Amino acid sequence: MIYEQRIYSCIPGRMPALLKRFETQTLPMWKKHGINPIGFWTVVIGDGNNDLHYMIAWESLAERERKWNMFQADPAWHAARTESEKDGLIVANIKSTIMQATKFSAIQ
């Protein structure tokens, strides 16, 4: 398994729109494409109170490439993203890191 950590830095004041998009649009589309998120977090204390952090579990880089590309090419995703941004952009920046668990990690 590999894990992808993604951090979305929101435009100030747009976090509610991002959370709504994930809950109502993105997650159902990910299920359709077989994408397995393992958790979502917002910052309570510390830097980045406009950031959404989440992780996705992947079997391999090949699986990630195949499924992520299918999701990104889905016309329904494009329509949902466009609709969610009708009042303006939501995300200012996205960071992505691919990680592998150590042999002593509780998560494998």
N, CA, C and O of each residue as an XYZ file, in Angstrom:
432
protein
N       0.841     -1.194      0.000
C       0.000      0.000      0.000
C       0.875      1.243      0.000
O       1.957      1.273      0.587
N       0.375      2.257     -0.672
C       0.957      3.586     -0.569
C      -0.164      4.530     -0.159
O      -1.345      4.220     -0.320
N       0.217      5.672      0.367
C      -0.759      6.628      0.865
C      -0.460      7.989      0.262
O       0.690      8.425      0.197
N      -1.517      8.646     -0.173
C      -1.375      9.989     -0.720
C      -1.978     10.970      0.259
O      -3.154     10.884      0.613
N      -1.147     11.906      0.689
C      -1.633     13.000      1.525
C      -1.843     14.203      0.611
O      -0.943     14.594     -0.132
N      -3.026     14.778      0.673
C      -3.330     15.963     -0.125
C      -3.765     17.077      0.816
O      -4.511     16.850      1.769
N      -3.293     18.269      0.535
C      -3.645     19.440      1.334
C      -4.210     20.490      0.394
O      -3.531     20.958     -0.519
N      -5.465     20.853      0.632
C      -6.116     21.893     -0.157
C      -6.131     23.172      0.670
O      -6.738     23.213      1.740
N      -5.477     24.199      0.186
C      -5.503     25.514      0.828
C      -6.635     26.312      0.201
O      -6.606     26.639     -0.986
N      -7.627     26.617      1.019
C      -8.828     27.294      0.526
C      -8.637     28.801      0.443
O      -7.840     29.392      1.172
N      -9.382     29.392     -0.455
C      -9.549     30.835     -0.477
C     -10.252     31.177      0.850
O     -11.217     30.501      1.208
N      -9.799     32.202      1.586
C     -10.450     32.538      2.859
C     -11.974     32.662      2.710
O     -12.481     33.300      1.787
N     -12.673     32.034      3.643
C     -14.129     32.051      3.660
C     -14.788     30.977      2.804
O     -16.013     30.865      2.809
N     -14.009     30.183      2.066
C     -14.578     29.205      1.137
C     -14.535     27.754      1.639
O     -14.946     26.838      0.926
N     -14.032     27.547      2.874
C     -13.971     26.187      3.416
C     -15.347     25.504      3.438
O     -15.437     24.333      3.067
N     -16.426     26.192      3.861
C     -17.721     25.498      3.838
C     -18.086     24.976      2.445
O     -18.659     23.893      2.327
N     -17.766     25.724      1.399
C     -18.069     25.270      0.035
C     -17.231     24.046     -0.329
O     -17.727     23.130     -0.985
N     -15.966     24.024      0.091
C     -15.110     22.874     -0.198
C     -15.610     21.631      0.531
O     -15.698     20.557     -0.065
N     -15.936     21.766      1.802
C     -16.429     20.624      2.572
C     -17.732     20.090      1.981
O     -17.929     18.878      1.891
N     -18.611     20.993      1.582
C     -19.874     20.566      0.964
C     -19.608     19.817     -0.334
O     -20.237     18.792     -0.598
N     -18.674     20.324     -1.155
C     -18.369     19.657     -2.418
C     -17.836     18.247     -2.170
O     -18.237     17.306     -2.855
N     -16.938     18.093     -1.199
C     -16.425     16.756     -0.904
C     -17.544     15.839     -0.448
O     -17.674     14.718     -0.940
N     -18.350     16.310      0.489
C     -19.382     15.457      1.068
C     -20.457     15.056      0.063
O     -20.897     13.907      0.044
N     -20.875     15.997     -0.765
C     -22.023     15.724     -1.635
C     -21.656     15.341     -3.060
O     -22.463     14.705     -3.739
N     -20.476     15.703     -3.538
C     -20.119     15.452     -4.931
C     -18.892     14.551     -5.085
O     -18.944     13.520     -5.755
N     -17.791     14.957     -4.454
C     -16.528     14.257     -4.668
C     -16.569     12.828     -4.150
O     -16.209     11.899     -4.873
N     -17.004     12.638     -2.909
C     -16.994     11.286     -2.340
C     -17.847     10.286     -3.124
O     -17.399      9.161     -3.342
N     -19.063     10.654     -3.559
C     -19.799      9.693     -4.392
C     -19.084      9.367     -5.705
O     -19.142      8.230     -6.173
N     -18.414     10.350     -6.297
C     -17.678     10.077     -7.536
C     -16.466      9.202     -7.283
O     -16.142      8.332     -8.091
N     -15.792      9.432     -6.155
C     -14.659      8.571     -5.814
C     -15.127      7.133     -5.627
O     -14.461      6.199     -6.073
N     -16.270      6.953     -4.971
C     -16.797      5.592     -4.792
C     -17.038      4.938     -6.149
O     -16.718      3.766     -6.346
N     -17.598      5.693     -7.071
C     -17.852      5.209     -8.428
C     -16.558      4.746     -9.111
O     -16.563      3.772     -9.864
N     -15.457      5.447     -8.843
C     -14.178      5.143     -9.482
C     -13.269      4.247     -8.626
O     -12.145      3.946     -9.026
N     -13.750      3.824     -7.455
C     -12.975      2.915     -6.613
C     -11.845      3.582     -5.853
O     -10.856      2.931     -5.515
N     -11.978      4.876     -5.578
C     -10.957      5.609     -4.825
C     -11.298      5.516     -3.340
O     -12.436      5.760     -2.940
N     -10.291      5.157     -2.517
C     -10.496      4.841     -1.103
C      -9.882      5.885     -0.168
O      -8.722      5.755      0.223
N     -10.650      6.924      0.197
C     -10.124      7.877      1.171
C     -10.109      7.250      2.564
O     -11.007      6.487      2.919
N      -9.074      7.582      3.356
C      -9.009      7.007      4.710
C      -9.228      8.042      5.808
O      -9.330      7.678      6.979
N      -9.300      9.311      5.456
C      -9.592     10.319      6.472
C      -9.469     11.729      5.934
O      -8.752     11.991      4.967
N     -10.195     12.638      6.594
C     -10.194     14.063      6.270
C     -10.021     14.840      7.565
O     -10.576     14.468      8.600
N      -9.245     15.924      7.505
C      -8.993     16.727      8.690
C      -8.966     18.208      8.342
O      -8.541     18.599      7.254
N      -9.426     19.024      9.282
C      -9.222     20.467      9.229
C      -8.374     20.847     10.433
O      -8.306     20.103     11.411
N      -7.735     21.996     10.361
C      -6.818     22.440     11.414
C      -7.605     23.162     12.508
O      -8.341     24.110     12.232
N      -7.443     22.708     13.741
C      -8.071     23.341     14.897
C      -7.082     24.303     15.563
O      -7.428     25.442     15.878
N      -5.858     23.836     15.772
C      -4.805     24.655     16.388
C      -3.571     24.527     15.507
O      -3.172     23.419     15.149
N      -2.975     25.643     15.161
C      -1.768     25.637     14.342
C      -1.966     26.366     13.031
O      -3.034     26.913     12.756
N      -0.924     26.364     12.233
C      -0.971     27.035     10.936
C      -1.884     26.285      9.978
O      -1.990     25.060     10.032
N      -2.527     27.021      9.118
C      -3.310     26.391      8.061
C      -4.780     26.229      8.366
O      -5.376     25.223      7.981
N      -5.390     27.194      9.052
C      -6.807     27.033      9.385
C      -7.721     27.158      8.164
O      -8.936     27.011      8.294
N      -7.163     27.424      6.988
C      -7.932     27.389      5.738
C      -7.600     26.148      4.922
O      -7.888     26.093      3.726
N      -6.990     25.145      5.567
C      -6.549     23.942      4.859
C      -7.427     22.737      5.182
O      -7.859     22.539      6.318
N      -7.674     21.948      4.154
C      -8.286     20.631      4.310
C      -7.216     19.606      3.993
O      -6.621     19.632      2.915
N      -6.968     18.696      4.937
C      -6.004     17.610      4.759
C      -6.796     16.322      4.571
O      -7.800     16.097      5.248
N      -6.340     15.479      3.650
C      -6.951     14.156      3.555
C      -5.943     13.159      3.013
O      -4.923     13.525      2.429
N      -6.259     11.883      3.224
C      -5.383     10.808      2.761
C      -6.203      9.783      1.984
O      -7.357      9.497      2.302
N      -5.558      9.246      0.958
C      -6.139      8.189      0.130
C      -5.185      6.999      0.160
O      -3.972      7.169      0.043
N      -5.730      5.805      0.314
C      -4.936      4.576      0.254
C      -4.977      4.044     -1.170
O      -6.036      3.989     -1.796
N      -3.811      3.655     -1.673
C      -3.679      3.088     -3.013
C      -2.915      1.766     -2.926
O      -2.022      1.619     -2.091
N      -3.260      0.816     -3.775
C      -2.518     -0.438     -3.855
C      -1.146     -0.222     -4.483
O      -0.179     -0.893     -4.122
N      -1.064      0.723     -5.429
C       0.182      0.967     -6.154
C       0.099      2.308     -6.868
O      -0.971      2.910     -6.957
N       1.237      2.771     -7.377
C       1.239      3.990     -8.186
C       0.438      3.786     -9.472
O      -0.214      4.714     -9.951
N       0.484      2.600    -10.018
C      -0.279      2.311    -11.236
C      -1.778      2.435    -10.977
O      -2.502      3.008    -11.791
N      -2.250      1.899     -9.838
C      -3.663      2.026     -9.501
C      -4.018      3.488     -9.331
O      -5.062      3.933     -9.809
N      -3.161      4.245     -8.652
C      -3.431      5.669     -8.449
C      -3.566      6.388     -9.782
O      -4.509      7.151     -9.993
N      -2.630      6.145    -10.668
C      -2.660      6.825    -11.965
C      -3.932      6.487    -12.737
O      -4.585      7.373    -13.289
N      -4.274      5.219    -12.770
C      -5.448      4.776    -13.525
C      -6.740      5.359    -12.954
O      -7.535      5.948    -13.686
N      -6.945      5.195    -11.654
C      -8.205      5.649    -11.049
C      -8.290      7.167    -10.966
O      -9.354      7.740    -11.198
N      -7.177      7.823    -10.635
C      -7.212      9.287    -10.520
C      -7.479      9.910    -11.889
O      -8.239     10.872    -11.996
N      -6.860      9.368    -12.929
C      -7.088      9.892    -14.278
C      -8.527      9.684    -14.726
O      -9.099     10.552    -15.385
N      -9.122      8.541    -14.378
C     -10.528      8.302    -14.715
C     -11.420      9.316    -14.005
O     -12.336      9.872    -14.609
N     -11.152      9.551    -12.737
C     -11.929     10.535    -11.979
C     -11.776     11.924    -12.594
O     -12.768     12.613    -12.833
N     -10.542     12.333    -12.848
C     -10.282     13.664    -13.395
C     -10.926     13.865    -14.771
O     -11.279     14.991    -15.122
N     -11.082     12.814    -15.538
C     -11.670     12.906    -16.875
C     -13.190     12.784    -16.869
O     -13.824     12.983    -17.905
N     -13.781     12.463    -15.728
C     -15.229     12.243    -15.636
C     -15.983     13.556    -15.869
O     -15.791     14.511    -15.116
N     -16.834     13.623    -16.891
C     -17.603     14.846    -17.146
C     -18.479     15.257    -15.963
O     -18.710     16.446    -15.745
N     -18.965     14.280    -15.204
C     -19.780     14.608    -14.021
C     -18.952     15.365    -12.988
O     -19.469     16.257    -12.316
N     -17.656     15.016    -12.852
C     -16.779     15.750    -11.940
C     -16.587     17.185    -12.422
O     -16.638     18.123    -11.626
N     -16.370     17.351    -13.702
C     -16.183     18.700    -14.247
C     -17.424     19.557    -14.005
O     -17.312     20.727    -13.640
N     -18.593     18.981    -14.205
C     -19.841     19.711    -13.980
C     -20.012     20.065    -12.501
O     -20.412     21.181    -12.172
N     -19.710     19.118    -11.611
C     -19.850     19.369    -10.172
C     -18.869     20.440     -9.709
O     -19.236     21.320     -8.930
N     -17.635     20.376    -10.178
C     -16.640     21.379     -9.793
C     -17.052     22.766    -10.293
O     -16.965     23.750     -9.559
N     -17.495     22.832    -11.534
C     -17.939     24.117    -12.092
C     -19.104     24.681    -11.291
O     -19.115     25.866    -10.957
N     -20.077     23.843    -10.984
C     -21.239     24.285    -10.200
C     -20.824     24.771     -8.817
O     -21.337     25.779     -8.332
N     -19.897     24.060     -8.179
C     -19.480     24.442     -6.820
C     -18.687     25.747     -6.812
O     -18.558     26.390     -5.770
N     -18.159     26.138     -7.966
C     -17.369     27.367     -8.049
C     -18.124     28.520     -8.701
O     -17.517     29.505     -9.123
N     -19.450     28.396     -8.783
C     -20.236     29.460     -9.424
C     -20.130     30.780     -8.663
O     -20.313     31.845     -9.254
N     -19.837     30.728     -7.362
C     -19.665     31.940     -6.558
C     -18.202     32.329     -6.409
O     -17.873     33.208     -5.613
N     -17.337     31.695     -7.153
C     -15.910     31.993     -7.117
C     -15.084     30.758     -6.813
O     -15.601     29.737     -6.359
N     -13.796     30.873     -7.072
C     -12.883     29.769     -6.800
C     -12.935     29.365     -5.335
O     -13.234     30.185     -4.467
N     -12.643     28.106     -5.066
C     -12.654     27.578     -3.698
C     -11.231     27.313     -3.219
O     -10.882     27.654     -2.088
N     -10.415     26.713     -4.065
C      -9.081     26.261     -3.668
C      -8.019     27.146     -4.301
O      -8.038     27.406     -5.504
N      -7.078     27.610     -3.453
C      -5.974     28.434     -3.937
C      -4.779     27.589     -4.347
O      -4.051     27.938     -5.277
N      -4.577     26.462     -3.641
C      -3.386     25.645     -3.870
C      -3.648     24.215     -3.411
O      -4.379     23.985     -2.448
N      -3.040     23.251     -4.114
C      -3.133     21.844     -3.723
C      -1.720     21.278     -3.647
O      -0.920     21.442     -4.568
N      -1.427     20.607     -2.529
C      -0.156     19.892     -2.367
C      -0.467     18.405     -2.273
O      -1.440     18.001     -1.637
N       0.363     17.605     -2.908
C       0.181     16.161     -2.885
C       1.510     15.494     -2.571
O       2.544     15.842     -3.141
N       1.470     14.525     -1.653
C       2.650     13.760     -1.281
C       2.277     12.286     -1.280
O       1.266     11.902     -0.691
N       3.084     11.457     -1.934
C       2.877     10.015     -1.928
C       3.845      9.423     -0.897
O       5.046      9.686     -0.938
N       3.301      8.618      0.031
C       4.097      8.077      1.127
C       3.924      6.563      1.212
O       2.935      6.000      0.742
N       4.919      5.924      1.826
C       4.853      4.496      2.113
C       5.042      4.319      3.610
O       5.923      4.939      4.206
N       4.222      3.478      4.219
C       4.319      3.234      5.660
C       5.608      2.482      5.983
O       6.062      1.636      5.212
N       6.181      2.805      7.125
C       7.340      2.064      7.604
C       6.897      0.692      8.107
O       5.709      0.471      8.344
N       7.837     -0.221      8.269
C       7.470     -1.572      8.736
C       6.940     -1.573     10.157
O       6.283     -2.531     10.564
N       7.214     -0.507     10.932
C       6.726     -0.446     12.305
C       5.497      0.449     12.455
O       5.070      0.727     13.575
N       4.931      0.897     11.352
C       3.749      1.737     11.387
C       2.510      0.900     11.744
O       2.406     -0.263     11.356
N       1.583      1.499     12.480
C       0.343      0.811     12.822
C      -0.547      0.618     11.593
O      -1.380     -0.287     11.561
N      -0.369      1.463     10.596
C      -1.154      1.351      9.374
C      -0.286      0.707      8.294
O       0.857      1.114      8.086
N      -0.802     -0.246      7.646
C      -0.070     -0.928      6.578
C      -0.925     -0.864      5.377
O      -0.545     -1.369      4.321
